Amino acid sequence: MVTPIRGIVKNGLIVPDAPLPEGVQVEIRLCDTTPEVPPDLQEELEAWQRASANALELVERLAQEDAGHETR
């Protein structure tokens, strides 16, 4: 029996939309078209990406500042 499970590729890895049972055999087939994302969802995804990038910049800056304040 074939059970289609959709997902996306992120950083070169396939991320399924639903958990897969351990040990199950899979076959990957690429779709010919990119699914259409509603504008409101696309806007939300872009906002999350910006927030994530900003958070990473903040963490990196704080790590650099902390490294400059280390006492020996």
C-alpha positions in Angstrom: 0.0 0.0 0.0 1.3 3.5 -0.9 0.7 6.3 1.6 1.8 9.7 0.2 3.5 11.9 2.7 4.4 15.4 1.7 7.4 17.4 3.0 10.0 19.9 2.0 13.8 19.9 1.6 15.6 22.1 4.2 19.3 22.4 4.2 19.6 19.4 1.9 17.5 17.1 4.2 13.9 15.9 3.6 11.6 17.1 6.3 8.2 15.2 6.1 5.0 17.0 7.1 4.1 14.0 9.4 6.3 11.6 11.5 7.4 8.4 9.8 7.4 5.1 11.5 10.9 3.8 12.4 12.3 1.4 9.8 9.7 2.1 7.1 11.0 2.0 3.5 10.5 5.2 1.5 10.6 6.3 -2.1 11.3 9.9 -3.0 9.5 11.4 -6.0 10.0 15.1 -6.9 7.0 17.1 -7.8 7.0 18.8 -11.1 5.6 22.0 -9.7 6.1 24.1 -6.5 3.0 24.2 -4.4 1.4 27.6 -4.2 1.7 29.3 -0.8 -1.1 31.7 0.1 0.2 35.3 0.5 -0.7 35.6 4.2 1.2 32.4 5.0 4.2 33.5 2.9 4.3 36.8 4.8 4.2 34.9 8.1 7.0 32.6 7.0 9.2 35.5 5.9 8.5 37.2 9.3 9.7 34.1 11.1 12.8 33.9 9.0 13.7 37.5 9.7 13.1 37.0 13.4 15.3 33.9 13.4 18.1 35.8 11.6 17.8 38.6 14.1 18.0 36.2 17.0 21.1 34.6 15.6 22.8 37.9 15.1 22.0 38.9 18.7 23.3 35.6 20.1 26.5 36.0 18.1 27.0 39.6 19.2 26.4 38.7 22.9 28.9 35.8 22.6 31.5 38.2 21.2 30.9 40.7 23.9 31.1 38.0 26.5 34.4 36.7 25.1 35.7 40.3 25.4 34.8 40.5 29.1 36.4 37.1 30.2 38.7 37.4 33.1 41.8 35.3 33.5 
